[in-house]
């Protein structure tokens, strides 16, 4: 009979005591007995590396756990959990932990999207495991299914709402009519958005996650700087009205798709119109969802809370337990080194649709002239809606024309846009957004 004294222990070092780190510390201490039963070993939290050991935290442990000396946390650790954020010094500390033989769990999407391949290769060389489920989608188990469940399939496309802050803002603009700035202020009040929200609203956070998803889906190393990125800060009430009039909703999507001709992968993040009956259109508030199109599994969607301390800590602990069980059995760490070298293609190679809203003269022949420009560039118009331009004057009557195209190559759509801007009957192109879904 195994007694408590006979139960093996694994030393856990935690880097970061913020929102997620505090929740991980809570789970490791409050659920210690249940975790031991599940794993067959104790998860022994030995120390937490923080910038200020004396700060008050969401979940407070005894003072002796906290230190500003990283060596004290790395020393003797079997598993290091990195929740510091940022690229440096997180990268340098993780490499040190790997070199010392520790397995690593991280939720650091910025680091993985810039130096991921370096870290994966270092872990593979050292025979330890580097796991990062928490880096995309909060509590949603999306990376493990990509790595394991779909490893025998061919993923053709991933399309996801992977940033809760922007989804909340766009949802508020759509459902309540709030302006971008008012919706952002409310998101900050509720804790969904940071005081400096640039990484979220300009699409950088979603772009980092797109690179990580693409790495696992297409088995090729991709980095943040390869992702075409547009944010939502320029989305206006006019855009939402035009989208609603056409039966669409606006979402910030991260899209990774494999093309056959030319061969490669296009990575893009931008505001996107979706039909209101699309599964992703129903994702509200700060929730996330990832929609996968695979050759054999067909269409799959993963949905859940995409942020928050407890939700993200859930994903962290899933990785910790997986590593602990493997280490207890004496197995080698699982590696994530890329095995293919697909090209990252320019967004101009993708096929999509546009919604273009223009302010044009309200006069006979104008519609035909604008439509003719589309035809000249081989772009077919699926629908057009004309509404009153409230800024129109008696001296110069104008109307708002919203065109939605059929699918065409992005490069041809871009040429159509530039040609439309030069028409003498067009005062201004007010809005251009891509359209996905059927």
HUNOR-V966307 format. One record per residue. N is the residue number from 0. RES is the residue in one small letter. SS is DSSP state (2 for helix, 1 for strand, 0 for the rest). BURIAL is b if it has 24 or more other C-alpha atoms within 12 Angstrom, else e. D_LAST is the distance of its C-alpha to the last C-alpha in Angstrom with 1 decimal. Layout:
N|RES|SS|BURIAL|D_LAST ; N|RES|SS|BURIAL|D_LAST
This chain:
0|x|0|e|61.3 ; 1|x|0|e|59.3 ; 2|x|0|e|60.5 ; 3|x|2|e|58.9 ; 4|x|2|e|61.1 ; 5|x|2|e|59.9 ; 6|x|0|e|56.2 ; 7|x|0|e|54.9 ; 8|x|1|b|53.4 ; 9|x|1|b|50.8 ; 10|x|1|b|51.2 ; 11|x|1|b|48.2 ; 12|x|1|b|48.2 ; 13|x|1|b|45.8 ; 14|x|1|b|44.9 ; 15|x|0|b|43.9 ; 16|x|0|b|44.8 ; 17|x|0|b|42.1 ; 18|x|2|b|39.5 ; 19|x|2|b|38.1 ; 20|x|2|b|41.5 ; 21|x|2|b|43.3 ; 22|x|2|b|41.0 ; 23|x|2|b|41.5 ; 24|x|2|b|45.2 ; 25|x|2|b|45.1 ; 26|x|2|b|43.4 ; 27|x|2|b|45.8 ; 28|x|2|b|48.8 ; 29|x|2|e|47.9 ; 30|x|0|e|46.2 ; 31|x|2|b|48.7 ; 32|x|2|e|50.2 ; 33|x|2|e|46.9 ; 34|x|2|b|45.6 ; 35|x|2|b|48.9 ; 36|x|2|e|48.6 ; 37|x|2|e|45.1 ; 38|x|2|b|46.0 ; 39|x|0|b|49.7 ; 40|x|0|b|50.6 ; 41|x|1|b|51.1 ; 42|x|1|b|48.8 ; 43|x|1|b|51.4 ; 44|x|1|b|50.2 ; 45|x|1|b|52.9 ; 46|x|1|b|51.9 ; 47|x|1|b|49.3 ; 48|x|1|b|49.3 ; 49|x|0|b|48.8 ; 50|x|0|e|49.8 ; 51|x|0|e|51.9 ; 52|x|0|b|53.4 ; 53|x|0|e|54.8 ; 54|x|0|e|51.7 ; 55|x|0|e|50.6 ; 56|x|0|e|47.4 ; 57|x|0|e|44.9 ; 58|x|0|b|46.6 ; 59|x|0|b|50.1 ; 60|x|0|b|52.0 ; 61|x|0|e|55.7 ; 62|x|2|e|56.6 ; 63|x|2|e|57.6 ; 64|x|2|b|53.9 ; 65|x|1|b|53.0 ; 66|x|1|b|54.1 ; 67|x|0|b|53.5 ; 68|x|0|e|54.8 ; 69|x|2|b|51.9 ; 70|x|2|b|54.4 ; 71|x|2|b|55.4 ; 72|x|2|b|51.9 ; 73|x|2|b|51.3 ; 74|x|0|b|54.7 ; 75|x|0|b|54.6 ; 76|x|0|b|50.9 ; 77|x|0|b|49.2 ; 78|x|1|b|45.8 ; 79|x|1|b|44.8 ; 80|x|1|b|42.0 ; 81|x|1|b|40.9 ; 82|x|0|b|39.4 ; 83|x|0|b|41.0 ; 84|x|0|b|38.0 ; 85|x|0|b|38.3 ; 86|x|0|b|39.0 ; 87|x|0|e|42.8 ; 88|x|0|e|44.9 ; 89|x|2|b|42.4 ; 90|x|2|b|41.9 ; 91|x|2|e|45.7 ; 92|x|2|b|46.4 ; 93|x|2|b|43.8 ; 94|x|2|b|45.2 ; 95|x|2|b|48.7 ; 96|x|2|b|47.6 ; 97|x|2|b|46.2 ; 98|x|2|b|49.4 ; 99|x|0|b|51.4 ; 100|x|0|b|49.6 ; 101|x|0|b|47.5 ; 102|x|1|b|44.0 ; 103|x|1|b|41.5 ; 104|x|1|b|38.7 ; 105|x|1|b|36.9 ; 106|x|0|b|34.0 ; 107|x|0|b|34.4 ; 108|x|2|b|31.0 ; 109|x|2|b|32.6 ; 110|x|2|b|35.2 ; 111|x|2|b|33.0 ; 112|x|2|b|30.7 ; 113|x|2|b|33.7 ; 114|x|2|b|36.3 ; 115|x|2|b|34.5 ; 116|x|2|b|35.6 ; 117|x|2|b|39.2 ; 118|x|2|b|39.2 ; 119|x|2|b|37.6 ; 120|x|2|b|40.1 ; 121|x|2|b|43.0 ; 122|x|2|b|42.1 ; 123|x|2|b|41.9 ; 124|x|2|e|45.2 ; 125|x|2|b|46.9 ; 126|x|0|b|45.5 ; 127|x|0|b|44.1 ; 128|x|0|b|40.7 ; 129|x|1|b|38.4 ; 130|x|1|b|35.6 ; 131|x|0|b|33.1 ; 132|x|2|b|30.7 ; 133|x|2|b|31.2 ; 134|x|2|b|30.0 ; 135|x|0|b|26.3 ; 136|x|0|b|24.9 ; 137|x|0|b|28.3 ; 138|x|0|b|28.9 ; 139|x|0|b|25.7 ; 140|x|0|b|26.8 ; 141|x|0|b|24.2 ; 142|x|2|b|26.4 ; 143|x|2|b|28.6 ; 144|x|2|b|25.8 ; 145|x|2|b|24.5 ; 146|x|2|b|28.1 ; 147|x|2|e|29.2 ; 148|x|2|e|26.9 ; 149|x|0|b|24.4 ; 150|x|0|e|27.1 ; 151|x|0|e|27.3 ; 152|x|0|e|23.6 ; 153|x|0|b|21.6 ; 154|x|1|b|19.1 ; 155|x|1|b|16.5 ; 156|x|1|b|14.7 ; 157|x|1|b|15.5 ; 158|x|1|b|13.7 ; 159|x|1|b|16.1 ; 160|x|1|b|17.7 ; 161|x|0|b|21.2 ; 162|x|0|b|23.3 ; 163|x|2|b|24.4 ; 164|x|2|b|26.2 ; 165|x|2|b|23.4 ; 166|x|2|b|21.1 ; 167|x|2|b|24.1 ; 168|x|2|b|24.6 ; 169|x|2|b|21.1 ; 170|x|2|b|21.1 ; 171|x|2|b|24.5 ; 172|x|2|b|23.5 ; 173|x|2|b|20.7 ; 174|x|2|e|22.7 ; 175|x|2|e|26.2 ; 176|x|0|e|25.9 ; 177|x|0|b|28.0 ; 178|x|0|b|28.3 ; 179|x|2|b|27.4 ; 180|x|2|b|31.1 ; 181|x|2|e|31.8 ; 182|x|2|b|28.9 ; 183|x|2|b|30.1 ; 184|x|2|b|33.7 ; 185|x|2|b|32.7 ; 186|x|2|b|30.9 ; 187|x|2|b|34.2 ; 188|x|2|e|36.3 ; 189|x|0|e|34.5 ; 190|x|0|e|34.8 ; 191|x|0|b|31.1 ; 192|x|0|b|31.8 ; 193|x|0|e|34.8 ; 194|x|0|e|37.4 ; 195|x|0|e|36.0 ; 196|x|0|b|32.2 ; 197|x|2|e|31.5 ; 198|x|2|b|30.2 ; 199|x|2|b|27.5 ; 200|x|2|b|26.5 ; 201|x|0|b|26.6 ; 202|x|0|b|24.3 ; 203|x|2|b|27.2 ; 204|x|2|b|27.0 ; 205|x|2|b|23.3 ; 206|x|2|b|24.0 ; 207|x|2|b|26.9 ; 208|x|2|b|24.8 ; 209|x|2|b|22.2 ; 210|x|2|b|25.2 ; 211|x|2|b|26.5 ; 212|x|2|b|23.3 ; 213|x|2|b|23.0 ; 214|x|2|b|26.6 ; 215|x|2|b|26.3 ; 216|x|2|b|23.0 ; 217|x|2|b|24.2 ; 218|x|0|b|28.0 ; 219|x|0|b|28.7 ; 220|x|0|b|30.3 ; 221|x|0|b|28.3 ; 222|x|0|b|29.6 ; 223|x|2|b|28.6 ; 224|x|2|e|29.6 ; 225|x|2|b|27.0 ; 226|x|0|b|24.0 ; 227|x|1|b|22.7 ; 228|x|1|b|23.0 ; 229|x|0|b|22.4 ; 230|x|0|b|23.3 ; 231|x|0|b|22.8 ; 232|x|0|b|26.3 ; 233|x|0|e|25.3 ; 234|x|0|b|22.6 ; 235|x|0|b|24.2 ; 236|x|2|b|24.2 ; 237|x|2|b|23.0 ; 238|x|2|b|19.8 ; 239|x|2|b|19.1 ; 240|x|2|b|20.1 ; 241|x|2|b|17.9 ; 242|x|2|b|14.8 ; 243|x|2|b|16.0 ; 244|x|2|b|16.7 ; 245|x|0|b|13.2 ; 246|x|0|b|11.9 ; 247|x|1|b|11.1 ; 248|x|1|b|13.3 ; 249|x|1|b|14.8 ; 250|x|1|b|15.4 ; 251|x|1|b|17.4 ; 252|x|1|b|15.7 ; 253|x|1|b|17.6 ; 254|x|1|b|15.7 ; 255|x|1|b|17.6 ; 256|x|1|b|16.3 ; 257|x|1|b|18.6 ; 258|x|1|b|18.6 ; 259|x|1|e|20.8 ; 260|x|0|e|21.7 ; 261|x|0|e|23.2 ; 262|x|1|e|23.8 ; 263|x|1|b|23.3 ; 264|x|1|b|21.3 ; 265|x|1|b|19.6 ; 266|x|1|b|20.2 ; 267|x|1|b|18.9 ; 268|x|1|b|19.1 ; 269|x|1|b|18.0 ; 270|x|1|b|16.8 ; 271|x|1|b|13.0 ; 272|x|1|b|10.9 ; 273|x|1|b|8.5 ; 274|x|1|b|7.4 ; 275|x|0|b|10.6 ; 276|x|0|e|9.7 ; 277|x|0|e|8.4 ; 278|x|2|b|11.6 ; 279|x|2|b|12.6 ; 280|x|2|b|12.5 ; 281|x|2|b|15.5 ; 282|x|0|b|17.6 ; 283|x|0|b|20.5 ; 284|x|0|b|23.7 ; 285|x|0|b|24.9 ; 286|x|1|b|23.0 ; 287|x|1|b|21.1 ; 288|x|1|b|18.4 ; 289|x|1|b|17.3 ; 290|x|1|b|14.2 ; 291|x|1|b|15.2 ; 292|x|1|b|13.8 ; 293|x|1|b|16.9 ; 294|x|0|e|18.0 ; 295|x|0|e|20.0 ; 296|x|0|e|19.2 ; 297|x|1|e|15.4 ; 298|x|1|e|13.7 ; 299|x|1|b|16.2 ; 300|x|1|b|16.5 ; 301|x|1|b|19.8 ; 302|x|1|b|20.7 ; 303|x|1|b|24.0 ; 304|x|1|b|26.3 ; 305|x|0|b|25.8 ; 306|x|0|b|29.2 ; 307|x|0|b|32.7 ; 308|x|2|b|35.9 ; 309|x|2|b|36.0 ; 310|x|2|b|32.4 ; 311|x|2|b|32.7 ; 312|x|2|b|36.2 ; 313|x|2|b|34.8 ; 314|x|2|b|32.8 ; 315|x|2|b|36.0 ; 316|x|2|b|38.1 ; 317|x|2|b|35.9 ; 318|x|2|b|36.6 ; 319|x|2|b|40.2 ; 320|x|2|b|40.8 ; 321|x|2|b|39.1 ; 322|x|2|b|41.4 ; 323|x|2|b|44.4 ; 324|x|2|b|44.1 ; 325|x|2|b|43.8 ; 326|x|2|b|46.7 ; 327|x|2|e|48.8 ; 328|x|2|e|48.4 ; 329|x|0|e|49.3 ; 330|x|0|e|46.1 ; 331|x|0|e|44.9 ; 332|x|0|b|42.1 ; 333|x|0|b|38.6 ; 334|x|0|b|37.5 ; 335|x|0|b|34.2 ; 336|x|0|b|35.3 ; 337|x|0|b|32.7 ; 338|x|0|e|33.1 ; 339|x|0|e|30.9 ; 340|x|0|e|30.9 ; 341|x|0|b|27.4 ; 342|x|0|b|27.3 ; 343|x|1|b|25.4 ; 344|x|0|b|23.6 ; 345|x|0|b|23.3 ; 346|x|2|b|20.0 ; 347|x|2|e|20.4 ; 348|x|2|b|19.5 ; 349|x|0|b|16.0 ; 350|x|1|b|13.0 ; 351|x|1|b|10.7 ; 352|x|1|b|10.2 ; 353|x|1|b|12.9 ; 354|x|1|b|13.9 ; 355|x|1|b|17.6 ; 356|x|1|b|20.1 ; 357|x|1|b|23.5 ; 358|x|1|b|26.8 ; 359|x|1|b|28.2 ; 360|x|1|b|31.2 ; 361|x|0|b|31.0 ; 362|x|0|e|32.6 ; 363|x|0|e|32.2 ; 364|x|0|e|30.5 ; 365|x|2|b|28.7 ; 366|x|2|b|25.2 ; 367|x|2|e|26.0 ; 368|x|2|e|27.4 ; 369|x|2|b|24.4 ; 370|x|2|b|22.0 ; 371|x|2|e|24.5 ; 372|x|2|b|24.3 ; 373|x|2|b|20.6 ; 374|x|2|e|21.5 ; 375|x|2|e|24.4 ; 376|x|0|b|22.3 ; 377|x|0|e|20.0 ; 378|x|0|b|17.0 ; 379|x|0|b|15.3 ; 380|x|1|b|14.6 ; 381|x|1|e|11.6 ; 382|x|1|e|13.4 ; 383|x|1|b|16.7 ; 384|x|1|b|18.5 ; 385|x|1|b|22.2 ; 386|x|1|b|24.2 ; 387|x|1|e|27.8 ; 388|x|0|b|29.0 ; 389|x|0|e|31.5 ; 390|x|0|e|33.3 ; 391|x|0|e|34.1 ; 392|x|0|e|37.8 ; 393|x|0|e|40.0 ; 394|x|0|e|41.0 ; 395|x|0|e|37.5 ; 396|x|0|e|34.8 ; 397|x|1|b|31.2 ; 398|x|1|b|27.8 ; 399|x|1|b|24.5 ; 400|x|1|b|21.7 ; 401|x|1|b|18.1 ; 402|x|1|b|16.0 ; 403|x|1|b|12.3 ; 404|x|1|b|12.0 ; 405|x|0|b|10.0 ; 406|x|0|b|9.9 ; 407|x|1|b|13.5 ; 408|x|1|b|16.1 ; 409|x|2|b|16.9 ; 410|x|2|e|20.5 ; 411|x|2|b|19.8 ; 412|x|2|b|17.8 ; 413|x|2|b|20.8 ; 414|x|2|e|23.3 ; 415|x|2|b|21.6 ; 416|x|2|b|22.0 ; 417|x|2|e|25.6 ; 418|x|2|b|26.5 ; 419|x|2|b|25.1 ; 420|x|2|b|27.4 ; 421|x|0|e|30.4 ; 422|x|0|b|30.1 ; 423|x|0|e|33.1 ; 424|x|0|b|31.2 ; 425|x|1|b|28.9 ; 426|x|1|b|30.8 ; 427|x|1|b|28.3 ; 428|x|1|b|24.8 ; 429|x|1|b|24.3 ; 430|x|1|b|21.1 ; 431|x|1|b|18.5 ; 432|x|1|b|15.6 ; 433|x|1|b|12.7 ; 434|x|1|b|9.1 ; 435|x|1|b|6.8 ; 436|x|0|b|3.8 ; 437|x|0|e|0.0
